Amino acid sequence: MSTSLLLARHGQTLWHAENRYAGVSDVGLTDTGRAQAEALGRWAAAHPVDAIWTSPLSRAVVTAEPACRALGLTPHREGDLRECDFGVVEGRTLAEFEAEHPRAAQAFRDDPVAHPFPGAEDPRAALERGTAALRRIAAAHPGERVLVVAHNTLLRLVLCSLLHIPAGQYRRVLPKLRNAAVSEIRINGDDTALLSLNVPCE
């Protein structure tokens, strides 16, 4: 029996407003991010789901709160949905890193999986934990619709994994998941179908 997963990136954070990498750092939402969370809540009220799962990072938890209120659901938290650790670039922009390490920055642009930032989590390990987490969630909710609030890089890596796209292409094929926009996939055993991508809530 298939499960529909509605994947949403959390709302805008203080660092994202400046295009800074926010991985394991627990960065709060901006006013825009909180408004995006409210929009996601209104979307959930109009398109009800059976369960809500989030990353443990506060920006994902807070983004899911309006949807939880609208539907009277208690969110589940999944540690393996946390964002990737970006190592030395955590809290910095790619341009700042490039100014100091132009060759490493170009290698990252060419293949971010083969050449992650120094000190960063191996993207392949992040892909594996994130993919396993979504499969566990799908298995726990057969035949249901589930909202999953997580993170930009992790979700792009996992989408590549589930859709059999080379992971090293994730930045080219999926340049960006918009804050609080919804992408729908259907998981049925080992098969995954992409039904929509980056659909805005308003």
C-alpha positions as CSV (number, residue, x, y, z in Angstrom):
1,M,0.0,0.0,0.0
2,S,1.5,3.4,-1.0
3,T,2.1,6.3,1.3
4,S,2.0,10.0,0.2
5,L,4.8,12.1,1.7
6,L,4.4,15.9,1.5
7,L,7.9,17.2,1.9
8,A,8.4,20.8,3.1
9,R,11.5,22.8,3.8
10,H,11.3,24.9,6.9
11,G,10.6,28.6,6.8
12,Q,13.3,31.2,6.2
13,T,15.9,31.6,8.9
14,L,18.1,34.5,9.9
15,W,21.1,32.9,8.1
16,H,19.2,32.0,5.0
17,A,18.1,35.6,4.6
18,E,21.9,36.3,4.1
19,N,22.5,33.1,2.1
20,R,24.6,31.5,4.9
21,Y,24.8,27.8,5.3
22,A,22.8,26.6,8.3
23,G,23.3,22.9,8.9
24,V,23.4,21.6,12.5
25,S,23.3,25.1,13.9
26,D,19.9,25.8,15.5
27,V,19.0,29.1,13.8
28,G,15.7,30.8,14.4
29,L,13.1,31.8,11.8
30,T,12.8,35.4,10.5
31,D,9.4,37.2,10.5
32,T,9.2,36.0,6.9
33,G,9.9,32.4,8.0
34,R,7.1,32.6,10.6
35,A,4.7,33.9,8.0
36,Q,5.7,31.0,5.7
37,A,5.0,28.6,8.6
38,E,1.5,30.1,9.0
39,A,0.9,29.7,5.3
40,L,1.9,26.0,5.5
41,G,-0.6,25.7,8.4
42,R,-3.4,27.1,6.2
43,W,-2.4,24.7,3.4
44,A,-2.6,21.8,5.8
45,A,-6.0,22.9,7.0
46,A,-7.2,22.8,3.3
47,H,-5.3,19.6,2.4
48,P,-5.4,17.5,5.6
49,V,-2.7,14.9,6.4
50,D,-2.8,12.0,8.8
51,A,0.5,12.7,10.6
52,I,3.3,15.2,10.8
53,W,7.0,14.4,11.2
54,T,9.8,16.9,11.6
55,S,13.5,17.3,12.0
56,P,14.5,17.9,15.6
57,L,16.0,21.3,14.8
58,S,13.8,24.1,16.0
59,R,13.4,25.8,12.6
60,A,11.6,22.7,11.4
61,V,9.6,22.2,14.6
62,V,8.4,25.8,14.6
63,T,7.5,25.6,10.9
64,A,5.3,22.6,11.6
65,E,3.5,24.1,14.6
66,P,0.7,25.9,12.7
67,A,-0.1,22.8,10.7
68,C,-0.2,20.7,13.9
69,R,-2.6,23.3,15.5
70,A,-4.8,23.3,12.4
71,L,-5.2,19.6,12.4
72,G,-5.0,18.8,16.1
73,L,-1.9,16.6,15.5
74,T,1.1,16.0,17.8
75,P,4.3,16.0,15.7
76,H,6.7,13.2,15.6
77,R,10.4,14.1,15.6
78,E,13.0,12.1,13.6
79,G,16.7,12.7,14.4
80,D,17.8,11.4,11.0
81,L,15.9,14.2,9.3
82,R,18.3,16.8,10.6
83,E,20.2,18.9,8.1
84,C,23.7,18.1,6.9
85,D,26.6,19.4,8.9
86,F,28.4,21.8,6.5
87,G,31.7,21.8,8.4
88,V,33.9,24.9,8.0
89,V,31.2,26.6,5.9
90,E,28.6,26.5,8.7
91,G,27.4,30.0,9.2
92,R,29.3,31.3,6.2
93,T,28.4,31.9,2.5
94,L,29.9,30.0,-0.4
95,A,31.4,33.3,-1.6
96,E,33.2,33.8,1.6
97,F,34.6,30.2,1.4
98,E,35.6,30.7,-2.2
99,A,37.5,33.8,-1.5
100,E,39.8,31.8,0.8
101,H,39.7,28.4,-1.0
102,P,38.9,28.9,-4.7
103,R,39.9,25.4,-5.8
104,A,37.9,23.7,-3.1
105,A,34.9,25.8,-3.8
106,Q,35.1,25.0,-7.5
107,A,35.5,21.3,-6.7
108,F,32.3,21.5,-4.5
109,R,30.4,23.2,-7.4
110,D,31.6,20.5,-9.8
111,D,30.5,17.6,-7.5
112,P,29.3,18.5,-4.0
113,V,29.1,14.8,-3.0
114,A,32.6,13.8,-4.1
115,H,34.1,17.1,-2.7
116,P,32.1,18.3,0.3
117,F,33.3,21.2,2.5
118,P,36.2,20.4,4.9
119,G,34.9,19.0,8.1
120,A,31.4,18.4,6.7
121,E,29.3,15.3,7.0
122,D,29.8,12.9,4.2
123,P,26.8,13.7,1.9
124,R,26.4,10.0,1.1
125,A,25.9,9.3,4.9
126,A,23.4,12.0,5.1
127,L,21.6,10.6,2.0
128,E,21.5,7.2,3.5
129,R,20.1,8.3,6.9
130,G,17.5,10.6,5.3
131,T,16.4,8.0,2.8
132,A,16.0,5.4,5.6
133,A,14.1,7.9,7.7
134,L,11.5,8.6,4.9
135,R,11.2,4.9,4.3
136,R,10.5,4.2,8.0
137,I,7.9,7.0,8.0
138,A,6.2,5.6,4.9
139,A,6.2,2.1,6.4
140,A,4.6,3.5,9.6
141,H,1.7,5.1,7.7
142,P,0.5,2.8,4.9
143,G,-2.2,4.3,2.8
144,E,-1.9,7.7,4.5
145,R,-0.8,11.3,3.8
146,V,2.1,12.5,5.9
147,L,3.6,16.0,6.1
148,V,7.4,15.9,6.6
149,V,9.2,19.2,7.5
150,A,12.9,19.1,7.1
151,H,15.8,20.8,5.2
152,N,17.0,21.9,1.8
153,T,20.1,19.9,1.2
154,L,19.0,16.8,3.0
155,L,15.7,16.6,1.1
156,R,17.4,17.2,-2.2
157,L,19.9,14.4,-1.5
158,V,17.1,12.1,-0.5
159,L,15.0,13.0,-3.5
160,C,17.9,12.1,-5.8
161,S,18.3,8.8,-4.0
162,L,14.6,7.8,-4.2
163,L,14.3,8.9,-7.8
164,H,17.6,7.3,-9.0
165,I,19.2,10.6,-9.8
166,P,23.1,10.7,-9.3
167,A,23.6,12.3,-5.9
168,G,26.4,14.5,-7.2
169,Q,23.9,16.2,-9.4
170,Y,21.6,17.4,-6.7
171,R,22.5,21.1,-6.9
172,R,22.0,21.1,-10.7
173,V,18.8,19.0,-10.9
174,L,17.2,20.5,-7.8
175,P,18.7,23.9,-7.4
176,K,16.5,24.9,-4.4
177,L,13.6,23.8,-2.4
178,R,11.6,26.9,-1.6
179,N,10.9,27.7,2.1
180,A,7.6,26.1,3.2
181,A,6.7,25.0,-0.4
182,V,5.4,21.4,-0.7
183,S,6.8,18.6,-2.8
184,E,4.8,15.3,-3.0
185,I,6.2,11.9,-3.4
186,R,4.4,8.5,-3.3
187,I,6.3,5.6,-1.9
188,N,5.1,2.1,-2.6
189,G,7.6,-0.5,-1.4
190,D,10.9,0.2,-3.2
191,D,9.2,2.4,-5.8
192,T,9.0,6.2,-5.5
193,A,7.0,8.6,-7.8
194,L,7.4,12.3,-7.8
195,L,3.9,13.9,-8.0
196,S,4.8,17.6,-7.5
197,L,7.8,19.8,-6.7
198,N,8.1,23.2,-4.9
199,V,4.4,24.0,-4.9
200,P,3.8,27.2,-2.9
201,C,1.3,27.2,-0.1
202,E,-0.1,30.6,-1.1
